[in-house]
Amino acid sequence: MSLYGKKRVLTLNISYLALEKLVDKIFTCSKKILLIAPIATYTCMRAFSDKKLTKILNSFDFLVPDSYWLLQSYNLLHETTHKKRLYGPSIMIEVIKQANIKHRAICMIGTTKQTLKSLTFQLHKQYPNVPLFSIPLSFNPINKKEIKTVADYVNQTNANIIFIALGSPLQECFAYSLKNLIKKPVSIITVGAAFDFISKIKKQAPLWMQNHGLEWLFRLINEPQRLWQRYLIYGFAFLLLITKQKIGHKNYE
């Protein structure tokens, strides 16, 4: 299996590579469209019961472990010892750092006008050489007209790196649909709550909680009504299914 070979976690084909290698791929890939999605356990569970979503996600060039628990499950199932997850906000910051050096333009899609305004302000302070474009988009199901509007906007800019923050799995489905309408080489990366965290609209979990797999608890405490089902029901079910996959020594279809 190649260095970036995909390995099964539940129904998804997950890749692992160091953050700097992933960023290098984003800037050097010769493919017309490169699709990258940092994946959490919730998305794995949604795909487990949705064959169409599984097919969409497995068509991505890289699905990488965004969450601590997905990374540990990857290690458990495939007897690896990777230490660092590929966290959406970290990927976004590292890409923007390189874009600042290389004078590459970036387009940010998702969330609200207020969040994008704050995000653009924060990024311009630290990375003044990066042309930034943005388009707000709701978290509701997106229709074909909206997808075409976004694609037309991206095609008119000189951006060749696109970040999408719409929540998972909506953002991955949107990226998949957008791919066929983009008429130039781009890297499309879904980054979940990264816009909220980097813009400081929402607080991030302390580093010690992130490093010990407790970020979910921090987010649950801060947004219990929105996230309780994701973490308490889907999270527990994920651990049960991973245990079954490990004991059974077989892949789920």
C-alpha positions as CSV (number, residue, x, y, z in Angstrom):
1,M,0.0,0.0,0.0
2,S,1.3,3.5,-0.9
3,L,2.3,6.0,1.7
4,Y,-1.1,7.7,1.4
5,G,-3.1,4.5,0.8
6,K,-6.6,4.6,2.1
7,K,-7.6,2.3,5.0
8,R,-11.1,1.4,6.0
9,V,-12.7,2.9,9.1
10,L,-16.4,1.7,9.2
11,T,-17.5,2.3,5.6
12,L,-15.0,5.2,4.8
13,N,-11.6,5.0,3.2
14,I,-9.4,7.2,5.5
15,S,-5.9,8.4,4.6
16,Y,-3.2,9.5,7.0
17,L,-0.3,11.8,6.1
18,A,1.5,14.5,8.1
19,L,0.1,18.0,8.0
20,E,3.0,19.4,6.0
21,K,2.6,16.7,3.4
22,L,-1.1,17.4,3.0
23,V,-0.4,21.1,2.6
24,D,2.2,20.3,0.0
25,K,-0.3,18.2,-1.9
26,I,-2.7,21.2,-1.9
27,F,-0.1,23.5,-3.5
28,T,1.5,21.0,-5.9
29,C,-1.2,18.7,-7.1
30,S,-1.6,18.7,-10.9
31,K,-5.2,17.4,-10.8
32,K,-7.9,19.8,-12.0
33,I,-9.8,19.4,-8.7
34,L,-8.5,18.1,-5.4
35,L,-11.1,17.3,-2.8
36,I,-10.0,17.1,0.9
37,A,-12.2,16.5,3.9
38,P,-11.1,16.3,7.6
39,I,-13.6,13.8,9.0
40,A,-15.0,13.4,12.5
41,T,-16.8,10.4,14.0
42,Y,-20.2,12.0,13.5
43,T,-19.6,12.0,9.7
44,C,-18.5,8.4,9.8
45,M,-21.7,7.5,11.5
46,R,-23.9,9.4,9.1
47,A,-22.1,7.6,6.2
48,F,-22.5,4.2,7.9
49,S,-26.3,4.3,7.4
50,D,-26.2,6.2,4.1
51,K,-24.7,4.4,1.1
52,K,-25.0,7.5,-1.1
53,L,-23.1,9.6,1.4
54,T,-20.4,6.9,1.6
55,K,-20.0,6.9,-2.1
56,I,-19.6,10.7,-2.2
57,L,-17.1,10.7,0.6
58,N,-15.0,7.9,-0.8
59,S,-14.7,9.8,-4.0
60,F,-12.6,12.4,-2.2
61,D,-8.9,12.4,-2.8
62,F,-8.2,12.6,0.9
63,L,-10.5,11.9,3.9
64,V,-8.3,12.5,6.9
65,P,-8.9,12.0,10.7
66,D,-10.1,15.4,12.1
67,S,-11.1,14.0,15.5
68,Y,-9.0,12.4,18.2
69,W,-11.3,9.4,18.4
70,L,-11.3,8.8,14.7
71,L,-7.5,8.9,14.7
72,Q,-7.4,6.4,17.7
73,S,-9.8,4.1,15.9
74,Y,-7.6,4.3,12.7
75,N,-4.6,3.3,14.8
76,L,-6.5,0.5,16.6
77,L,-7.9,-1.0,13.4
78,H,-4.7,-0.8,11.3
79,E,-2.0,-1.1,14.1
80,T,-0.5,2.3,13.4
81,T,0.8,4.8,16.0
82,H,0.0,8.2,14.5
83,K,-0.1,11.0,17.2
84,K,-1.5,14.1,15.5
85,R,-5.0,14.4,14.0
86,L,-5.5,16.5,10.9
87,Y,-7.7,19.1,12.5
88,G,-9.7,21.4,10.1
89,P,-8.7,24.7,11.7
90,S,-5.0,23.7,11.8
91,I,-5.1,22.7,8.1
92,M,-6.7,26.0,7.2
93,I,-4.1,28.1,9.1
94,E,-1.2,26.1,7.6
95,V,-2.6,26.5,4.1
96,I,-3.1,30.3,4.6
97,K,0.5,30.6,5.9
98,Q,1.8,29.1,2.7
99,A,-0.6,31.1,0.6
100,N,0.8,34.2,2.2
101,I,4.3,33.2,1.1
102,K,3.2,32.2,-2.4
103,H,0.7,35.0,-2.9
104,R,-2.2,32.6,-3.6
105,A,-5.8,33.7,-3.4
106,I,-8.3,31.9,-1.3
107,C,-12.1,31.7,-1.3
108,M,-14.1,31.0,1.8
109,I,-17.7,29.7,1.5
110,G,-20.2,29.4,4.3
111,T,-21.5,30.8,7.6
112,T,-22.8,34.3,8.0
113,K,-21.7,37.7,6.7
114,Q,-20.7,38.7,10.2
115,T,-18.5,35.7,10.7
116,L,-16.8,36.1,7.3
117,K,-16.2,39.8,8.0
118,S,-14.6,39.0,11.3
119,L,-12.6,36.1,9.8
120,T,-11.3,38.2,6.9
121,F,-10.3,40.9,9.4
122,Q,-8.4,38.4,11.6
123,L,-6.6,36.8,8.6
124,H,-5.6,40.1,6.9
125,K,-3.9,41.2,10.1
126,Q,-1.6,38.2,10.1
127,Y,-1.4,37.3,6.4
128,P,-1.6,40.5,4.4
129,N,-0.4,38.9,1.1
130,V,-3.4,36.6,0.7
131,P,-6.2,37.9,-1.5
132,L,-9.4,36.7,0.3
133,F,-12.8,36.2,-1.3
134,S,-15.9,35.0,0.5
135,I,-19.5,34.2,0.0
136,P,-21.9,33.5,2.9
137,L,-24.1,30.5,2.7
138,S,-26.7,29.1,5.0
139,F,-26.5,25.7,6.7
140,N,-29.8,24.6,5.1
141,P,-30.0,22.2,2.2
142,I,-28.5,23.9,-0.8
143,N,-30.2,23.8,-4.2
144,K,-28.7,23.6,-7.7
145,K,-29.2,27.3,-8.3
146,E,-27.1,28.2,-5.2
147,I,-24.4,25.7,-6.2
148,K,-24.1,27.3,-9.7
149,T,-24.1,30.8,-8.2
150,V,-21.1,29.9,-6.0
151,A,-19.3,28.1,-8.9
152,D,-19.7,31.1,-11.1
153,Y,-18.4,33.4,-8.4
154,V,-15.3,31.1,-7.8
155,N,-14.6,30.9,-11.6
156,Q,-14.6,34.7,-11.8
157,T,-12.0,35.1,-9.0
158,N,-8.3,34.1,-9.1
159,A,-8.7,31.8,-6.1
160,N,-7.5,28.3,-6.5
161,I,-8.0,27.2,-2.9
162,I,-11.5,27.0,-1.5
163,F,-12.5,26.4,2.1
164,I,-16.1,25.4,2.8
165,A,-17.6,25.6,6.3
166,L,-21.2,24.4,6.3
167,G,-21.1,21.6,8.9
168,S,-20.8,18.0,8.0
169,P,-22.0,16.2,5.9
170,L,-23.6,19.1,4.1
171,Q,-20.3,20.7,3.3
172,E,-18.9,17.5,1.8
173,C,-22.0,17.0,-0.4
174,F,-21.7,20.7,-1.5
175,A,-18.0,20.3,-2.3
176,Y,-18.8,17.2,-4.4
177,S,-21.5,19.0,-6.3
178,L,-19.3,22.1,-6.8
179,K,-16.5,20.0,-8.3
180,N,-18.2,19.5,-11.6
181,L,-18.9,23.2,-12.1
182,I,-15.5,24.7,-11.4
183,K,-13.6,25.4,-14.6
184,K,-10.1,25.7,-13.3
185,P,-7.6,23.8,-11.1
186,V,-8.6,24.2,-7.4
187,S,-8.2,22.5,-4.1
188,I,-11.5,22.3,-2.2
189,I,-11.2,21.7,1.6
190,T,-14.1,21.3,4.0
191,V,-13.2,22.7,7.4
192,G,-16.3,22.5,9.7
193,A,-16.2,25.0,12.5
194,A,-12.9,26.5,11.5
195,F,-14.4,29.8,10.4
196,D,-16.1,30.3,13.8
197,F,-12.9,29.4,15.7
198,I,-10.4,31.4,13.7
199,S,-12.7,34.4,13.6
200,K,-13.1,34.0,17.4
201,I,-16.9,34.0,17.1
202,K,-16.8,30.7,19.1
203,K,-14.3,29.6,21.7
204,Q,-12.0,26.6,21.0
205,A,-11.4,23.9,23.6
206,P,-8.2,24.4,25.6
207,L,-5.2,22.6,24.0
208,W,-5.1,20.0,26.9
209,M,-8.7,19.0,26.2
210,Q,-8.0,18.7,22.4
211,N,-4.9,16.6,23.1
212,H,-6.8,14.2,25.3
213,G,-9.8,13.6,23.2
214,L,-12.1,15.9,25.3
215,E,-12.9,18.6,22.7
216,W,-16.3,17.0,22.3
217,L,-17.1,17.6,26.0
218,F,-16.1,21.3,25.7
219,R,-18.3,21.8,22.7
220,L,-21.1,19.9,24.3
221,I,-21.0,22.1,27.4
222,N,-21.1,25.2,25.2
223,E,-23.8,24.0,22.7
224,P,-25.7,21.2,24.5
225,Q,-29.0,21.6,22.6
226,R,-27.3,21.4,19.2
227,L,-24.7,18.8,19.9
228,W,-26.0,16.4,22.5
229,Q,-27.2,13.8,20.0
230,R,-24.0,14.0,17.9
231,Y,-21.7,13.3,20.8
232,L,-23.8,11.2,23.2
233,I,-25.7,9.0,20.8
234,Y,-23.6,8.9,17.6
235,G,-20.4,9.0,19.6
236,F,-21.3,6.0,21.7
237,A,-22.6,4.1,18.6
238,F,-19.3,4.8,16.8
239,L,-17.2,3.2,19.6
240,L,-19.4,0.1,19.5
241,L,-19.1,-0.3,15.8
242,I,-15.3,0.2,15.9
243,T,-15.1,-2.5,18.5
244,K,-17.2,-4.8,16.3
245,Q,-15.0,-4.1,13.3
246,K,-11.8,-4.8,15.3
247,I,-13.1,-8.0,16.8
248,G,-14.6,-9.2,13.5
249,H,-11.5,-8.4,11.5
250,K,-13.7,-7.3,8.5
251,N,-14.7,-4.2,6.7
252,Y,-18.3,-2.9,6.7
253,E,-19.8,-2.6,3.3
